[in-house]
Amino acid sequence: MSEFEDLPDSWTVWNEGGDRCILVYRPDVFDSHEFPAACLPTIYLTHGRRSRRPGSERDPAPSDPWYVTLFLEPEVDRDAERFDSREAAIAGTVTLAERFADGAVDYRALYQVPREDYFAKLDELTGG
């Protein structure tokens, strides 16, 4: 049984591992044909900071926090939320995915240079 059973249907678990999980929003729509592949909305759940490179630093200690970050593009993200446990981070991930799917996340505020076609499609899908 997946830890993400309450995830909205519009989100897909792309990769699920011990120290990180990657979820994507509507890969059927944001499939690189109409929008660049980098525009696939993605939520990363990571044990320790996502910027930590494998092998370059120590593995996360059990006491290290968990982070949940929404990316609209590699350089366009919402500030990570911090959690003390994997269970709390998974619940936070599901809540963020629900809020995004319901149009309750202001993705426009994350951009310095807006992508109007992209915003229009996200508005259509999220009811924004």
BELSUL-V603496 format. One line per field, one symbol per residue. ss: DSSP state (A for helix, B for strand, O for the rest). phi: phi as a letter, one per 40 degrees, with the letter a starting at -180 (. if undefined). psi: psi as a letter, one per 20 degrees, with the letter a starting at -180 (. if undefined). Layout:
ss: ???
phi: ???
psi: ???
This chain:
ss: OOOOOOOOOOBBBBBBOOOBBBBBBOOOOOOOOOOOAAAOOBBBBBBOOOOOOOOOOOOOOOOOOBBBBBBBBOOBBOOOBBBOOAAAAAAAAAAAAAAAAOOOOOAAAAOOOOOAAAAAAAAAAAOO
phi: .ccbcccddcbbccabbcbabbbbbfccccbgccbddcccdbbbbbcgcccccdgcbccccdcccbbbbcbcadbbacdccbbcacccccccccccccccccgcbcccccccbcbcccccccdccbgc
psi: pqikhjpqhiqpohpoagjqqpqqplihgmjjghqqhijoppppoqorqhipppihrqqpqhiqrqqoppphrhjorqpqqpqiqgghhgghgggggggghjjjpnhhiiqhoqnghggggggghij.
